[in-house]
Amino acid sequence: MRKRKGARGLFMSIVAAAIGVTAREPFFLRRPRSEEPSHPSRFALGNHNKTTRLSLFHATVRIPMRGCLHLARWLRAAPNSPAAGLKSSAGFPSRFNALRSFTSSTVSSASRSKVSSAPDTDLESRIAAIPIERYRNFCIVAHVDHGKSTLSDRLLELTGTIKPGMNKQVLDRLDVERERGITVKAQTCTMIYKHNGEDYLLHLVDTPGHVDFRAEVSRSYASCGGALLLVDASQGVQAQTVANFYLAFAQGLELIPVINKVDLPSADPERALEQMKSTFELESENAVMVSAKTGLNVEAILPTVVEKIPAPIGDTQKPLRMLLVDSWYDSYKGVILLVRIFDGEVRAGQQVVSFATGIKYYVGEVGIMHPVETAQTVLRAGQVGYIYFNPGMKRSKEAKIGDTFARVGQEKAVEPLPDFIEPKSMVFVAVYPVNADHFEHLEDSINQLMLNDRSITVQKESSEALGAGFRMGFLGTLHCSVFEDRLRQEHGASIIITPPSVPVKVVWKDGTEEIITNPAKFPDDDNVRLKVAEVQEPYVLATLTFPDEYLGKVIELCESNRGEQQSIEYFTSSQVIMKYQLPLAHLVDDFFGKLKGGTKGYASLDYEESAWRAGNIVKLQLLVNKEPVDAVSRLMHTSQVSRQGRIWVTKFKEHVDRQLFEIIIQAAVGKKIIARETIKPYRKDVLAKLHAADVSRRRKLLEKQKEGRKKLKAVGNVVIEHKAFQAFLAK
């Protein structure tokens, strides 16, 4: 055996003796089998790039060489130091026992934080014994803040997937979800539930409730056979409850009504049941009354799921047919795919091919979400799980949501599954890096986040004021705001983002049509008069639900935003559902905030695309000394121009530094000035040294100063700092 010398070898010997190593250890630390510990923990100790590495399964702790030297000196200084020779850990001094405790706890915590790629044999054997007839795939859908994520926690505890205790929104994994208290991404988890003495494999999907993330909900339905339709007992049926019901009903899902928060003092479960029956024709005897927060009667949900929701249809003997449902990026594994297996089975080492791109991949690992990534040997028909390839996807754009995969050589025997219909972007913003050198980092960050959110559109653009950037499309203002937060939190991006705007359609006199999302491409006044037949703006059909006492205020708000009432009905004696045609431009201009304020938070809003309508649309520009600032321009209806123009010039004046010459800030539509502010120049007292009686000399100096300022204004450029744009564009 080669003898290891030096501080690092000493440190490794000490740790090896302290924790006990098995036959997996490096050859220089092997011991006779009789001395190997009986516990199953597998430790490995070795060197890697001048570090000492300690790993438990695949959880790794790296200690730099310098740290090894310090630890070795510390141990030598201890009384009865074990450095002279190690035969057992018995009788070690307190310093070494402290080291052993620290090492063991560090490795344990590291192993908990990493995802193990070693399959859990007990879990896998239980899953293998469950036939597809005892699979149940279901999701939870509801209006925002009705308790979907909290109910998911209780179901995970009930099935033993997580330990009972202080669990709070386990499936809300993004920082922005925990900060805002909303679900942004549909998250999945596989559970095993014992019912009447038999194991059932349950696959749960926790979906978002906000209208901006409806694409997540619709994709989730492709993996499910049923849904829990959750309603808050104190608030009743609301706008997105209605929208989610019809979406699930159209997909043919089996719906189970669940009334949540029945423990609240303001709860009225009878009213909620009446609303569900009158609105959705769901029978009240099938409803389950629960309190997700306290766990009251939650145990009644899963037997209902087993009895009511049908098992998925699939055949493990057929060729593999696999649907890509979602994807995300991992810095170690690359692109990870969430898939639903419709037929066949998939294992690590198999080669699969994409129907969308034709690219072939070798499967590196398969597994389930339990609730974190848990490796498995195989995924079978009816299951939902994750896979990643080895080598991984070279480009993130290769992961196309809705794509079908099959085994190489079996493509002709497999019919591709229908693709998802992605919704169109509703609002657009321009995104620029604060530092132009960070453009590539921003591009990589956007591409990685788009793996996880395919409803975003992006194209490169350039601004004279802010440099290279991106024009991005989102499903709504909250969608845009969440994406901005994720860029900052998950990727450390420093960005400047313009206010959201909506697209317009230009109908030219030659009969052609063009949808414009960038105000810079909107035709100028001369072209509008000569070549444009009409300009159209998008409208949406908005569904509003609220208590009838606020009916007058809601109608007033909708009418002031150019709305047209379509219908109004009472679905209970005190609750109103009202439909309005509204311009999308007004909807993104804080309409929801005004609605909440006018109804004390009791109103809810849902909307869907309606139609394009002709409108008097113009381009509002910001001018600084008669030069347009291209980063600050917006397409809007003439009714909004005056108010927005005054806001722009007042706010921009606050963030532009004074110069030696006068700065004029204007808001303009074409050649018409809407609003103006002036920043006075610094004043130099040219008369300071002049005798008070010398009138002609005084006049001459003042005229000379005036001429000098005119020349300076003519040739001087106003330099606007990036921080001024940041402050101006900030909400």
Buried (B, 14 or more C-beta within 10 A) or exposed (E): EEEBEEBBBBBBBBBBBBBBBBEEBBEBBBBEEEEBEEEEBBBBBBBEEEBBBBBBBBBBBBBEBEBBBEBBEEBEEBEEBBBEEBEEBEEBBEBBEEBBEEBBEBBEEBBEEBBBBEBBEEBBEBBEEBEBEBBBBBBBBBBBBBBBBBBBBBBBBBBEBBEEEEBEBBBBBBEBBEEBEBBBBBBBBBBBBEBEEEBBBBBBBBBBBBBBBBBBBBBBBBBBBBBBBBBBBBBBBBBBBBBBBEBBEEBEBBBBBBBBBBBBEEBBBEBBBBBBBEBBEBEBEEBBBBBBBEBBBBEEBBBBBBEBBBBBEBBBEBBBBBBBBBBBBEEEBBBBBBBBBBBBBBBBEBEBBBBBBEEEBBBBBBBBBBBBBBBBBBBBBBBBBBBBBEEBBEEBEBBBBBBBBBBBEBBEEBEBBEBBEBBEBBBBBBBBBBEEEBBEBBBBBBBBBBBBBBBBBBEEBEBEBBBBBBBBBBBBBBBBBBBBBBBBEBBEBBBBBBBBBBBBBBBBEEEEEEEBBBBBEBBEEEEBEEEBEBBBBBBBBBBBBBBEEBBEBBBEBBEEBBBEEEEBEEBBEEBBBBBBBBBBBBBBBEBBEBBBEBBEEBBBBBBEEBEBBEBEBBBBBBBBBEEBBBBBBBBBBEBBBBEBBBEBBEBBBEBBEEBEBBBBBBBBBBEEBBBBBEBEBEEEEBBEEBEEEEEEEBEEBEEEBEEBBEEBBEEBEBEBEBEBBBEBBEE
